[in-house]
Structure formats: C-alpha cells, structure tokens
Amino acid sequence: MSESKASKNKELLWQSRFSEPFDEEALKFSSSVEVDWQLYKDDIQGSIAHVTMLGEEGIISEEEATQIIAGLQDIEQEFDNGKIDLDWRLEDIHTVIENRLKEKIGDVAGKVHSGRSRNDQVATDTRLYLHRTISDLKSALNDLNQTLYNRAESHQDVIMFGYTHLQRAQPILISHYYLAYLEMFLRDIERLDDLYKRVNRSALGAAAFAGSSLPLNINRTASLLGFESPFRNSTDAISDRDIIIEFISACSIIMMHLSRFAEDVILWSSEEFKYLQLSDSFSTGSSIMPQKKNADIAELVRGKTGRVYGDLMNILTIMKGLPLSYNRDMQEDKPPLFDAAKSTLDSVRIFNRLIQNTTINRERLKALTEKDMSLATEIAEYLVEKNIPFRDAHRITGKIVTYALEHQTSLPDMSLDVYKTFSSVIESDIYAALTPESSVNRKKSQGSTSPASVKQQLAWHKAKLSQS
Ligand code: ARG
C-alpha cells in the first residue's frame, strides 16, 4: 500500500470486503467532504439522538451511550473551533466524524452505527439543514417585508406612474407598489411554511432502506430531533429528494420576485428615469468613466437568479430516472442545495439593505406625473359616470388624447369648449379629475391604489408583521 493509498491508515467504512485499496483518483472523485462538511452540526445532532435512543432501548449500554455522546459533543466543539482535519480521503462528513470519534474514544465508537446507515444519516442531516435554513430565510424575508412596510408607510404622499408593458399606465401611490412586493414575499414565506410540513420527518432508522432487525425506536429519535414524526416507509425515507427540489423551487420563486424588483431599481436609478437615487455606499463606479454610478448590487441579485434556476434544473435532472432506492448520484444534491440556499439568503439580505439605501426623488415624480397622459383613464371613467357606455367612453377619450398630442398640449390644459367638441356631457368638473391626486383619490374599489385602500392594507400588514 503506497503512503497516499493508505489514507494515513484510516480505513473506509466498507473496506473490509475488498482485498485491494480503493483507487486514489476514484476516491478523490467520489469524496464529498469538501462540500458536505457543512452538515457537521446536523450530523452530530442526528448521531446524538440515535445513540440516546440506542441506550434507552438497551441496544447499547447506557455507559456506552454516555461515552459516545460526550465524544460527539467534543467533536462539535473541535469543528466550531476549526480544529478538525477535513481529510477528503475519508469520503464524506459522516465518516470524518465517526473516524474522529474512534480516535477519541476507541472501538466503542463503532456502536454509533448500530441500526443505521449513511443513507439515513444524509437524508436526516438534509432535513435538519433545511429546518434551520428555512427559518433563516423566513426571517430574512420578514426583515425585507418590514422595510417595505416602513417605506410604504412613510411615502403615502408620493404618486408615481404605474406601468403595464413598461408604458406609463395610471398614477399610483408608490406605497401601493411597495405593498405589492410585500404581498409577493409574504406568499414566499407561506410557501416555505408549507413545504416545511414535508421536511418535518426523520429518516433515522431506515437502516439503508429496508429497516433493521434491531428494536429501534424511530419515534423517539424523530422527537429528540424535533421532527413531527418519523417516516412511514423506510425505502421512501432515503430514496427521494423531492423536499430539496421543492425548497430550490421556492428559492427560485423568491429570486424571480427579487429579480423583477431589482430590474425596477436598475431602471429607476438610471438618468432616463431618475425616480430614485442609490446611496453612494450601495453604488459602484467605473474604472474608466468617472461619472458612472452603477447599481451592481441589484444587477448581481438579478444575475444570481439564473444561478438558482440552474440549481433547480440540476437537482431535477439528477433525480430523473434513478432506480429505487439509494444511488450515489444523489450525493450530487448538495452542491445545488447549498448554492441555492446561500445565493437566495444572501440576495434577500442584501436587497433589504439596498432598498433601505435608496431615496425616492419626490419632486421629480411630482413634476412628471402632474400633466401626464396617464390621466386619460380618468376621462374615460368620468364619461362612464355620466352614463356613457365604457366602450364609447374609451373611444372618445382616445380621440381626446390624439387631439392633445397633435396640439402639443396636456389634458388639464385643454379648454372646456374643446372638450365639448368630443362629448357634450363633459362639464367643468372634468378638471377636478385631471390631477394625479384626484386620480388616486377617486379609486373606490377594494384593494385599489387609493390612499384609503393603502391605509387599510398598511393596517393589515402592521398586524401581520407584529405576529412574525
Ligand atoms: N455521501 C453520501 C451522500 O451524500 C452519503 C450516503 C452514502 N451512502 C452510500 N450507500 N454510499 O449521498
């Protein structure tokens, strides 16, 4: 055995069946330590629960259980302090931990693996990892929603253009815009809550996939780990990765929402729009064009969205066509899982700070919205109020807009005589409708952009945010 093949004399867990050591390059190719070390806390937590149960059930003695648990707790400390040698030759994080346990407490360490397999371990670790990651992501989304609420609350007097097809459509309160995103992120939180119901199962005791002849108490390990219950079917417990797919799908939707929001920030901070200003601390410059102030953070959030979509396609493709039950392909689930989790969490957190670091150009929005053609819907609705069928009202208003454009005037600047040439029902009260303020004030339908409706929405969100 060469020095490198001897793996510093550490034996792989399955080595005894083979007379030749595993090929060095094949081992390097199959090792996941570089990636799955991130599960060390979850793996140790799972092992402690399993050993506690083994001791309680008399599968190992209480003393052995105590000794193993103390060893595992020490190892967690060593990890926390960066004192563990992450030797890739040990194949994966489960083996790194078991090997270290053996170095610390001797052969009794081998009892930790009674009635379990790395298949159960990795499935349970992933569920524990998802538990804490979902909770971090939810709290980051809540923080973002609090910022959006604060913005909506403090900008109730600001009117801007609402767009469809990126064409000015109708004036809306900017608060209404912020609250629209708040709703989307709220659904993202609900989606995480919902998928957590399916994460909430322990896989410990599946014993590779068929169950064990040892009297394992899988309800006990599940409850020690804070899961609602264990699996019902041991083969299902270790075979599927649908919860990872669901989680990355939820991340993809969060990123899609962030990316659309980021796109608005990028557009609105441009010289062409100039609706908002990024603080210097959240802008980048150009190495050649000294005047540049770029929205790189928003662009990177938009860019990372593609990365997370890629992670989703990655895991979906890995799982497609795998025969039941475990296959080593499934080890490749962790890079997309960790990447999607980190990219999404980082993006939500930085985006929250980005929004806090923007200032709305109130004066510019006021000047731009004042006499804009986006008031045209007001004329159409005014005519409807005067009993004109909407189709006709729309046609008449279209002609009024064409007239205004041809005569280079604005809707509020046209005389009543001119208005009357389009429809005799138009009276001088038309002018009261032709301001951005009256446009939003006149909205009566529930959930609209009227100040009263926005106030109602704010009250609802205030109560909701105080519960989270
Ligand atoms: N590193 C492996 C994974 O992530 C752990 C399970 C190994 N199981 C096995 N039968 N080789 O999937």
Boltz pocket constraint, residues with backbone or C-beta under 6 A from the ligand:
constraints:
  - pocket:
      binder: B
      contacts: [[A, 32], [A, 91], [A, 92], [A, 118], [A, 119], [A, 122], [A, 326], [A, 327], [A, 328], [A, 330], [A, 331], [A, 332]]
      max_distance: 6.0
